[in-house]
Amino acid sequence: MSVSLFVGSAEEEEFRADVIRFISEYRGLNGFHFQGSKWPEVKALYRAIGQCGWMSIGWSDAAGGLGRSAVREFILWDEMAYARVARPPLGAGIVAKTLIAHGTEAQKQKWLPPIRAGEKFFSLGYSEPGAGSDLAGLSTRADLHGDHYVVTGEKCWTSYAQDSDYLWTLVRTGAVEDRGRGLSLMILDLHAPGVSVRPLPTIDGEQLNQVVLDAVEVPVEHRIGPENAAWRLVKDALDVERHVQFPPARLRRDLEELVAWLRKHEHELDPVVQRTVAALGVGVFEVEALALLVLESVVKGRPGDVEAAQNKLAHAELSQKIARAPFELGLSEALIYGPIEFLYRQSTWETIGGGTSEIMRSVVARQGLGLGGRS
């Protein structure tokens, strides 16, 4: 990987070298952008990562992990992003860490081993047609009937549900007026009767999904934590996982591909092009610095909501600036199908997925700057 702001300890840099050697067998996979269309290969990669013990690298020894720091998780998924190999799977992060902190022993024994081995996979079932950024307003309902819940509703914009085994989902078990205080967290089998997964094609050639839940039965033992107590669990999960969600090396790779494209088309000596590339390079360093602030908050166990919002906002918007640069420079060759044209299509949803830019600005304004009253 080219020069970045982050240099770890000798042991951490040795681990980076191990990761890079591991990745060398998977270069060209591009499961980072095309996980859906390359799922068999990506699934095999995840199993290989599990065999290395890296799926559970940040889990405690007691949970069956390697007990390493968040820094190694950051290095692993940052290098994976730079090589375009894969994104961190939801199961090894948010799901496993929530189970470790809040799950029963039976739940840990059921799900942690296959997650650690890279054999079972989860999608995130939070957003709904009427509750995207406002998750407290979701309406998917779970009613208790003896030893199981009956879940009815709809989740949408659900990544990778077509290939996942389970839906890590928020459902309403309390009253609508309770907002976030009436939500529960459950693991729902995506192959259970009553589940329909319908593709929502995206402009980059991949797909999100609509997941329709028609009286789906979910055993009580698949509820994580107490009933109506999901809000804190969801926040806690994000707090310990935000350092791998938006790897800055992805943007460094984007910029390198842009520079290579400009050189190929003999635009690299144009003074306007050079100034544009220099400004984008400064942006990459800025995002790396913001990502390291997020990593520091996770390592030190302190709240990092503002740092995470700043990082996500800067990351998403810079990805679009890099992809748009040739078009704004009037370089019509960029319209031809290729790496730059693809980045333009792929980056269009970066400011939406994982929290919209508007919501990120609101977090920074309210919690970071104290504007607009308390959040």
C-alpha positions as CSV (number, residue, x, y, z in Angstrom):
1,M,0.0,0.0,0.0
2,S,1.2,3.6,-0.7
3,V,2.1,6.0,2.1
4,S,-0.6,6.8,4.6
5,L,-0.8,8.7,7.9
6,F,-1.0,5.6,10.0
7,V,2.1,3.6,11.1
8,G,1.5,1.1,13.8
9,S,3.9,-0.6,16.2
10,A,6.5,-3.1,14.9
11,E,4.1,-5.9,15.7
12,E,1.1,-4.2,14.0
13,E,3.2,-3.5,10.9
14,E,4.2,-7.1,10.9
15,F,0.6,-8.1,11.0
16,R,-0.1,-5.7,8.1
17,A,2.6,-7.5,6.1
18,D,0.8,-10.8,6.9
19,V,-2.5,-9.4,5.7
20,I,-0.9,-8.1,2.4
21,R,0.6,-11.5,1.8
22,F,-2.8,-13.2,2.4
23,I,-4.5,-10.7,0.1
24,S,-2.1,-11.5,-2.8
25,E,-4.0,-14.7,-3.5
26,Y,-7.3,-12.7,-3.9
27,R,-6.3,-9.6,-5.9
28,G,-8.7,-9.1,-8.8
29,L,-11.6,-10.5,-6.8
30,N,-13.1,-7.0,-6.0
31,G,-15.6,-8.4,-3.5
32,F,-15.5,-4.9,-2.0
33,H,-17.7,-3.5,-4.9
34,F,-19.2,-6.7,-6.3
35,Q,-19.9,-9.0,-3.3
36,G,-23.4,-9.8,-4.6
37,S,-22.3,-11.0,-8.1
38,K,-19.1,-12.7,-6.8
39,W,-20.7,-14.3,-3.7
40,P,-19.2,-17.8,-4.0
41,E,-15.7,-16.4,-4.2
42,V,-16.3,-13.9,-1.5
43,K,-17.8,-16.6,0.8
44,A,-14.7,-18.8,0.2
45,L,-12.5,-15.8,1.1
46,Y,-14.4,-15.2,4.4
47,R,-13.9,-18.9,5.2
48,A,-10.2,-18.5,4.6
49,I,-10.1,-15.4,6.9
50,G,-11.9,-17.5,9.5
51,Q,-9.2,-20.2,9.2
52,C,-6.6,-17.6,10.0
53,G,-8.5,-16.6,13.1
54,W,-9.0,-13.1,11.8
55,M,-12.8,-13.1,11.7
56,S,-12.6,-13.0,15.5
57,I,-9.4,-11.1,15.8
58,G,-10.9,-8.4,18.1
59,W,-13.1,-10.8,20.2
60,S,-12.0,-11.6,23.7
61,D,-10.2,-14.9,24.5
62,A,-13.3,-15.9,26.5
63,A,-15.5,-15.5,23.4
64,G,-13.1,-17.7,21.3
65,G,-11.3,-14.8,19.7
66,L,-7.7,-13.7,19.4
67,G,-8.1,-10.9,21.9
68,R,-6.3,-8.3,19.8
69,S,-6.8,-4.6,19.8
70,A,-9.1,-2.6,17.5
71,V,-6.0,-1.4,15.7
72,R,-5.5,-4.8,14.1
73,E,-9.1,-4.9,13.0
74,F,-8.6,-1.5,11.4
75,I,-5.4,-2.7,9.6
76,L,-7.1,-5.8,8.3
77,W,-10.1,-4.2,6.8
78,D,-8.3,-1.1,5.6
79,E,-5.9,-3.3,3.6
80,M,-8.9,-5.4,2.3
81,A,-10.5,-2.1,1.2
82,Y,-7.3,-0.9,-0.6
83,A,-7.0,-4.2,-2.5
84,R,-10.8,-4.1,-3.2
85,V,-11.0,-7.6,-1.8
86,A,-13.9,-7.5,0.6
87,R,-15.8,-5.5,3.2
88,P,-16.1,-6.6,6.9
89,P,-19.0,-9.0,7.3
90,L,-21.7,-7.9,9.6
91,G,-21.7,-11.1,11.6
92,A,-18.1,-10.8,12.8
93,G,-18.6,-7.3,13.9
94,I,-21.9,-5.8,15.0
95,V,-23.6,-9.2,15.5
96,A,-20.8,-11.1,17.3
97,K,-19.8,-8.2,19.5
98,T,-23.5,-7.6,20.6
99,L,-23.9,-11.3,21.3
100,I,-20.6,-11.3,23.4
101,A,-21.8,-8.3,25.4
102,H,-25.5,-9.0,25.7
103,G,-26.3,-12.5,24.5
104,T,-27.1,-15.6,26.6
105,E,-24.7,-18.4,26.8
106,A,-26.9,-20.5,24.5
107,Q,-27.0,-17.7,21.9
108,K,-23.2,-17.4,22.0
109,Q,-22.8,-21.1,21.6
110,K,-25.2,-21.2,18.7
111,W,-23.9,-18.3,16.6
112,L,-20.3,-17.4,17.5
113,P,-18.6,-20.6,16.3
114,P,-20.1,-20.4,12.7
115,I,-19.5,-16.7,12.5
116,R,-15.9,-17.1,13.6
117,A,-15.4,-19.8,11.0
118,G,-16.9,-17.6,8.2
119,E,-19.8,-20.0,7.6
120,K,-22.9,-18.1,8.6
121,F,-23.7,-14.6,7.4
122,F,-26.1,-11.8,8.4
123,S,-27.8,-8.8,6.8
124,L,-28.9,-5.7,8.6
125,G,-32.7,-5.3,8.9
126,Y,-33.1,-1.8,10.3
127,S,-34.4,0.5,7.6
128,E,-38.0,0.5,6.3
129,P,-39.8,2.4,3.6
130,G,-41.1,4.9,6.2
131,A,-38.1,4.7,8.6
132,G,-34.8,5.2,7.0
133,S,-32.8,7.7,9.1
134,D,-35.5,7.8,11.7
135,L,-35.3,4.3,13.0
136,A,-37.2,5.1,16.1
137,G,-40.3,5.4,13.8
138,L,-40.1,1.9,12.4
139,S,-43.3,-0.1,12.2
140,T,-42.4,-3.8,11.6
141,R,-44.3,-5.6,14.3
142,A,-43.4,-8.6,16.5
143,D,-46.2,-10.0,18.7
144,L,-45.5,-12.7,21.3
145,H,-47.4,-16.0,20.9
146,G,-46.2,-18.4,23.6
147,D,-42.6,-19.4,22.8
148,H,-42.3,-17.4,19.6
149,Y,-42.9,-14.0,18.0
150,V,-44.9,-13.4,14.9
151,V,-43.2,-10.8,12.8
152,T,-45.0,-8.8,10.1
153,G,-43.7,-5.9,8.1
154,E,-41.1,-4.8,5.6
155,K,-37.4,-4.0,5.5
156,C,-35.8,-2.3,2.6
157,W,-32.4,-1.3,1.1
158,T,-31.1,-4.4,2.8
159,S,-27.6,-5.2,1.6
160,Y,-26.7,-8.9,0.7
161,A,-30.0,-10.3,2.0
162,Q,-30.1,-12.5,-1.2
163,D,-27.1,-14.5,0.1
164,S,-27.3,-14.2,3.9
165,D,-28.5,-16.7,6.3
166,Y,-30.0,-14.4,8.9
167,L,-31.5,-10.9,9.3
168,W,-30.2,-9.0,12.3
169,T,-33.3,-6.9,12.7
170,L,-35.1,-4.3,14.7
171,V,-38.8,-4.8,15.4
172,R,-41.5,-3.0,17.3
173,T,-42.7,-4.9,20.4
174,G,-44.0,-1.8,22.2
175,A,-46.4,0.9,21.3
176,V,-45.7,3.2,18.4
177,E,-45.6,6.3,20.6
178,D,-42.8,4.7,22.6
179,R,-40.5,5.3,19.7
180,G,-37.1,3.8,20.4
181,R,-38.2,2.6,23.8
182,G,-40.5,0.1,22.2
183,L,-38.0,-1.8,19.9
184,S,-36.5,-5.2,20.3
185,L,-33.5,-6.8,18.5
186,M,-34.0,-10.3,16.9
187,I,-32.2,-12.8,14.7
188,L,-34.6,-13.9,12.0
189,D,-34.0,-16.8,9.6
190,L,-34.1,-15.5,6.1
191,H,-35.2,-19.0,4.9
192,A,-38.1,-19.2,7.2
193,P,-41.7,-19.5,5.9
194,G,-43.2,-16.0,5.2
195,V,-39.9,-14.4,4.2
196,S,-39.7,-12.9,0.7
197,V,-36.4,-11.3,-0.6
198,R,-37.0,-9.1,-3.6
199,P,-34.1,-7.4,-5.5
200,L,-33.8,-3.6,-5.7
201,P,-31.2,-3.1,-8.6
202,T,-28.7,-0.3,-8.0
203,I,-27.0,1.9,-10.5
204,D,-23.6,0.2,-10.0
205,G,-24.8,-3.1,-11.2
206,E,-25.3,-4.7,-7.8
207,Q,-28.5,-4.8,-5.7
208,L,-30.1,-4.0,-2.5
209,N,-33.2,-5.8,-1.3
210,Q,-36.7,-5.5,-0.1
211,V,-37.4,-8.1,2.6
212,V,-41.1,-8.7,3.2
213,L,-42.0,-10.5,6.4
214,D,-45.5,-12.1,6.4
215,A,-46.3,-13.6,9.8
216,V,-42.7,-15.0,10.2
217,E,-42.2,-17.0,13.4
218,V,-39.1,-16.1,15.4
219,P,-38.3,-18.2,18.5
220,V,-38.1,-16.2,21.8
221,E,-34.6,-17.4,22.2
222,H,-33.7,-15.5,19.1
223,R,-34.4,-12.2,20.8
224,I,-31.2,-10.5,21.8
225,G,-31.4,-8.7,25.2
226,P,-34.6,-7.8,27.0
227,E,-37.8,-6.9,25.2
228,N,-38.1,-3.2,24.3
229,A,-34.4,-2.6,25.1
230,A,-32.8,-2.7,21.6
231,W,-32.0,1.0,21.3
232,R,-29.1,0.9,23.7
233,L,-27.8,-2.4,22.2
234,V,-27.8,-0.9,18.7
235,K,-25.9,2.2,19.8
236,D,-23.4,0.1,21.8
237,A,-22.8,-2.1,18.7
238,L,-22.1,0.9,16.5
239,D,-19.7,2.3,19.1
240,V,-17.4,-0.7,19.0
241,E,-17.6,-1.2,15.2
242,R,-17.4,2.2,13.7
243,H,-13.6,2.0,13.1
244,V,-13.9,-0.5,10.3
245,Q,-17.1,0.8,8.6
246,F,-15.5,3.4,6.3
247,P,-11.8,2.4,5.6
248,P,-9.8,5.4,4.4
249,A,-7.6,3.2,2.1
250,R,-10.6,2.8,-0.2
251,L,-10.3,6.5,-1.0
252,R,-6.6,6.3,-1.5
253,R,-7.1,3.5,-4.0
254,D,-9.8,5.6,-5.7
255,L,-7.5,8.5,-6.1
256,E,-4.6,6.3,-7.4
257,E,-7.0,4.9,-10.0
258,L,-8.0,8.4,-11.0
259,V,-4.3,9.4,-11.4
260,A,-3.6,6.3,-13.4
261,W,-6.5,7.1,-15.7
262,L,-5.4,10.8,-16.1
263,R,-1.9,9.6,-17.0
264,K,-3.2,7.0,-19.5
265,H,-5.2,9.7,-21.3
266,E,-2.3,12.2,-21.1
267,H,-4.0,14.8,-18.9
268,E,-1.6,14.6,-15.9
269,L,0.5,17.6,-17.0
270,D,-2.4,20.0,-17.3
271,P,-2.0,22.6,-14.4
272,V,-5.7,22.6,-13.7
273,V,-5.7,18.8,-13.5
274,Q,-2.7,18.9,-11.2
275,R,-4.3,21.4,-8.8
276,T,-7.5,19.3,-8.7
277,V,-5.5,16.1,-7.9
278,A,-3.5,17.9,-5.2
279,A,-6.7,19.1,-3.5
280,L,-8.2,15.6,-3.7
281,G,-4.9,14.2,-2.2
282,V,-5.3,16.6,0.8
283,G,-8.8,15.3,1.2
284,V,-7.5,11.7,1.4
285,F,-5.1,12.7,4.2
286,E,-8.0,14.5,6.0
287,V,-10.2,11.4,5.8
288,E,-7.3,9.3,7.1
289,A,-6.8,11.7,10.0
290,L,-10.6,11.5,10.8
291,A,-10.5,7.7,10.6
292,L,-7.7,7.6,13.1
293,L,-9.6,9.8,15.5
294,V,-12.5,7.3,15.3
295,L,-10.0,4.4,15.9
296,E,-8.6,6.3,18.9
297,S,-12.0,6.6,20.4
298,V,-12.7,2.9,20.1
299,V,-9.3,1.9,21.5
300,K,-9.8,4.2,24.5
301,G,-13.4,3.1,25.0
302,R,-14.8,6.6,24.9
303,P,-17.9,7.8,22.9
304,G,-17.0,8.7,19.4
305,D,-20.3,9.7,17.8
306,V,-19.1,13.1,16.6
307,E,-15.8,11.7,15.3
308,A,-17.7,8.9,13.5
309,A,-20.1,11.3,11.9
310,Q,-17.3,13.6,10.7
311,N,-15.5,10.7,9.3
312,K,-18.5,9.2,7.5
313,L,-19.5,12.6,6.0
314,A,-16.0,13.4,4.8
315,H,-15.4,9.8,3.5
316,A,-18.7,9.7,1.5
317,E,-18.4,13.1,0.0
318,L,-14.7,12.7,-1.0
319,S,-15.6,9.4,-2.8
320,Q,-18.0,11.4,-5.0
321,K,-15.5,14.3,-5.5
322,I,-12.9,11.8,-6.8
323,A,-15.3,10.1,-9.1
324,R,-16.7,13.4,-10.4
325,A,-13.4,15.1,-11.0
326,P,-12.9,14.1,-14.7
327,F,-16.4,15.1,-15.6
328,E,-16.0,18.5,-13.9
329,L,-12.7,18.9,-15.7
330,G,-14.6,18.4,-19.0
331,L,-12.7,15.1,-19.9
332,S,-15.3,13.4,-22.0
333,E,-13.3,10.1,-22.2
334,A,-14.5,9.5,-18.6
335,L,-18.0,8.8,-20.0
336,I,-16.7,5.6,-21.6
337,Y,-17.3,2.5,-19.5
338,G,-14.3,1.8,-17.3
339,P,-12.9,2.3,-13.8
340,I,-13.8,6.0,-13.5
341,E,-17.2,5.7,-15.0
342,F,-17.9,2.8,-12.5
343,L,-16.7,4.8,-9.5
344,Y,-19.1,7.6,-10.6
345,R,-22.0,5.2,-10.5
346,Q,-20.9,3.4,-7.4
347,S,-20.3,6.5,-5.3
348,T,-23.7,8.0,-5.9
349,W,-25.1,6.1,-2.9
350,E,-22.2,6.6,-0.5
351,T,-23.8,9.7,1.0
352,I,-27.0,7.7,1.7
353,G,-25.9,4.3,2.9
354,G,-24.8,4.0,6.6
355,G,-26.5,7.3,7.5
356,T,-27.2,10.1,5.2
357,S,-24.9,13.2,5.0
358,E,-27.8,15.3,6.4
359,I,-28.0,13.1,9.5
360,M,-24.2,13.2,9.9
361,R,-24.2,17.0,9.7
362,S,-26.9,17.1,12.3
363,V,-24.9,14.9,14.7
364,V,-21.8,17.1,14.3
365,A,-23.9,20.3,14.7
366,R,-25.8,19.2,17.7
367,Q,-23.4,17.0,19.6
368,G,-20.1,18.5,18.4
369,L,-20.9,22.2,18.2
370,G,-23.9,22.4,20.5
371,L,-26.2,23.9,17.9
372,G,-29.9,23.5,17.7
373,G,-30.5,22.4,21.2
374,R,-29.9,18.9,22.7
375,S,-30.0,15.9,20.3
